[in-house]
């Protein structure tokens, strides 16, 4: 299981709203929380639209962007293996 902490956010300074949105649409708040340390309630608010993605803390957005990119890479690898 991939674990990305908020302390690792400083290694990358780019947040990508589209990546964050994709991650929130394709993973449960519980699983993302377990992998990032971001509270499940915070993630649930963003998933439900109660909090706008544009208002997300930058550190959280960076961590979620990094996780989304890793998840997409994993999916691409699995898709190649199936071929």
GIJO-V413900 format. One record per residue. N is the residue number from 1. RES is the residue in one small letter. PSI is psi in whole degrees, -180 to 180 (* if undefined). BURIAL is I if it has 9 or more other ideal C-beta (glycine too) atoms within 8 Angstrom, else O. D_LAST is the distance of its C-alpha to the last C-alpha in Angstrom with 1 decimal. Layout:
n=N res=RES psi=PSI burial=BURIAL d_last=D_LAST
n=N res=RES psi=PSI burial=BURIAL d_last=D_LAST
This chain:
n=1 res=x psi=134 burial=O d_last=24.1
n=2 res=x psi=134 burial=O d_last=24.6
n=3 res=x psi=123 burial=O d_last=28.3
n=4 res=x psi=119 burial=I d_last=29.7
n=5 res=x psi=164 burial=I d_last=33.4
n=6 res=x psi=-25 burial=I d_last=35.7
n=7 res=x psi=-25 burial=O d_last=37.3
n=8 res=x psi=-9 burial=I d_last=34.0
n=9 res=x psi=-28 burial=I d_last=34.2
n=10 res=x psi=-16 burial=O d_last=36.6
n=11 res=x psi=-20 burial=O d_last=34.1
n=12 res=x psi=134 burial=O d_last=32.5
n=13 res=x psi=10 burial=O d_last=34.9
n=14 res=x psi=131 burial=O d_last=32.6
n=15 res=x psi=142 burial=I d_last=32.0
n=16 res=x psi=111 burial=O d_last=29.7
n=17 res=x psi=-39 burial=I d_last=30.7
n=18 res=x psi=-40 burial=O d_last=27.5
n=19 res=x psi=-44 burial=I d_last=25.5
n=20 res=x psi=-45 burial=I d_last=28.1
n=21 res=x psi=-45 burial=I d_last=28.0
n=22 res=x psi=-46 burial=I d_last=24.2
n=23 res=x psi=-46 burial=I d_last=24.5
n=24 res=x psi=-29 burial=I d_last=27.5
n=25 res=x psi=-21 burial=O d_last=25.7
n=26 res=x psi=-3 burial=O d_last=22.6
n=27 res=x psi=154 burial=O d_last=24.3
n=28 res=x psi=154 burial=O d_last=27.5
n=29 res=x psi=-36 burial=I d_last=30.7
n=30 res=x psi=-50 burial=O d_last=31.1
n=31 res=x psi=-44 burial=O d_last=27.8
n=32 res=x psi=-42 burial=I d_last=28.4
n=33 res=x psi=-44 burial=I d_last=32.0
n=34 res=x psi=-34 burial=O d_last=31.1
n=35 res=x psi=-18 burial=I d_last=28.9
n=36 res=x psi=-23 burial=I d_last=31.3
n=37 res=x psi=-1 burial=O d_last=34.8
n=38 res=x psi=136 burial=I d_last=35.4
n=39 res=x psi=144 burial=O d_last=37.3
n=40 res=x psi=-36 burial=O d_last=35.6
n=41 res=x psi=-38 burial=O d_last=38.5
n=42 res=x psi=-47 burial=I d_last=37.9
n=43 res=x psi=-41 burial=I d_last=34.3
n=44 res=x psi=-38 burial=I d_last=35.2
n=45 res=x psi=-41 burial=I d_last=37.8
n=46 res=x psi=-39 burial=I d_last=35.3
n=47 res=x psi=-41 burial=I d_last=32.7
n=48 res=x psi=-12 burial=O d_last=35.5
n=49 res=x psi=9 burial=O d_last=36.9
n=50 res=x psi=-23 burial=O d_last=40.2
n=51 res=x psi=134 burial=I d_last=39.8
n=52 res=x psi=143 burial=O d_last=38.5
n=53 res=x psi=-34 burial=I d_last=35.6
n=54 res=x psi=-17 burial=O d_last=38.0
n=55 res=x psi=5 burial=O d_last=40.4
n=56 res=x psi=146 burial=I d_last=38.1
n=57 res=x psi=139 burial=O d_last=39.4
n=58 res=x psi=-43 burial=O d_last=37.9
n=59 res=x psi=-43 burial=O d_last=37.1
n=60 res=x psi=-43 burial=I d_last=35.1
n=61 res=x psi=-39 burial=I d_last=33.3
n=62 res=x psi=-46 burial=I d_last=32.4
n=63 res=x psi=-43 burial=I d_last=31.1
n=64 res=x psi=-36 burial=I d_last=29.0
n=65 res=x psi=-45 burial=I d_last=27.6
n=66 res=x psi=-44 burial=I d_last=26.5
n=67 res=x psi=-42 burial=I d_last=24.9
n=68 res=x psi=-43 burial=I d_last=23.1
n=69 res=x psi=-40 burial=I d_last=21.6
n=70 res=x psi=-41 burial=I d_last=20.6
n=71 res=x psi=-42 burial=I d_last=19.0
n=72 res=x psi=-40 burial=I d_last=17.0
n=73 res=x psi=-43 burial=O d_last=15.8
n=74 res=x psi=-44 burial=O d_last=14.8
n=75 res=x psi=-39 burial=O d_last=12.8
n=76 res=x psi=-41 burial=O d_last=11.1
n=77 res=x psi=-43 burial=O d_last=10.3
n=78 res=x psi=-39 burial=O d_last=9.0
n=79 res=x psi=-38 burial=O d_last=6.8
n=80 res=x psi=-38 burial=O d_last=5.4
n=81 res=x psi=-31 burial=O d_last=5.5
n=82 res=x psi=-24 burial=O d_last=3.8
n=83 res=x psi=* burial=O d_last=0.0
